[in-house]
Amino acid sequence: MKTRIFNNWRTSLLGAFFLLISLLLVFYKIIAWGEFIAFLPTIFGLLYVRDTIFKINPKE
């Protein structure tokens, strides 16, 4: 699990960023806990997905 997170650091960093932002929004009561919990599968999905969504294909 650690290797997957560290080898695919771009999506893991994006997931950690979303987690931090959503926790701040809950702390300042901009969103409710229900909205935070609804967003958690997206955050956890970004932590474990591969970086294939960030690869740029060279132009041919």
C-alpha positions as CSV (number, residue, x, y, z in Angstrom):
1,M,0.0,0.0,0.0
2,K,2.8,2.4,0.9
3,T,4.6,1.7,-2.4
4,R,1.4,2.4,-4.4
5,I,0.9,5.8,-2.7
6,F,4.6,6.9,-3.0
7,N,5.1,5.6,-6.6
8,N,1.9,7.4,-7.7
9,W,2.7,10.6,-5.8
10,R,0.7,13.0,-8.1
11,T,-2.7,11.5,-7.4
12,S,-1.8,10.9,-3.8
13,L,-0.9,14.6,-3.4
14,L,-4.1,15.6,-5.1
15,G,-6.1,13.3,-2.8
16,A,-4.3,14.7,0.3
17,F,-5.0,18.3,-0.9
18,F,-8.7,17.6,-1.3
19,L,-8.8,15.9,2.1
20,L,-7.2,19.0,3.7
21,I,-9.5,21.4,1.9
22,S,-12.6,19.5,2.8
23,L,-11.6,19.2,6.5
24,L,-11.1,23.0,6.5
25,L,-14.5,23.5,5.0
26,V,-16.1,21.4,7.7
27,F,-14.1,23.1,10.4
28,Y,-15.3,26.5,9.2
29,K,-18.9,25.1,8.8
30,I,-19.1,25.9,5.1
31,I,-20.1,22.3,4.4
32,A,-21.8,19.7,6.7
33,W,-20.4,16.4,7.8
34,G,-22.7,14.6,5.4
35,E,-21.2,16.4,2.4
36,F,-17.8,15.6,3.7
37,I,-18.6,11.9,4.0
38,A,-20.1,11.9,0.5
39,F,-16.8,13.3,-0.9
40,L,-14.6,10.7,1.0
41,P,-14.8,7.9,-1.7
42,T,-13.4,10.4,-4.2
43,I,-10.6,11.3,-1.9
44,F,-9.7,7.7,-1.1
45,G,-10.0,6.8,-4.7
46,L,-7.4,9.4,-5.6
47,L,-5.1,8.1,-2.9
48,Y,-5.0,4.7,-4.5
49,V,-5.4,5.3,-8.2
50,R,-2.4,5.2,-10.6
51,D,-0.9,8.3,-12.2
52,T,-2.1,7.4,-15.6
53,I,-4.5,10.3,-15.7
54,F,-1.6,12.7,-15.5
55,K,0.5,11.2,-18.3
56,I,0.9,13.4,-21.3
57,N,1.1,11.6,-24.7
58,P,3.7,13.0,-27.0
59,K,2.3,14.6,-30.2
60,E,3.0,12.5,-33.2
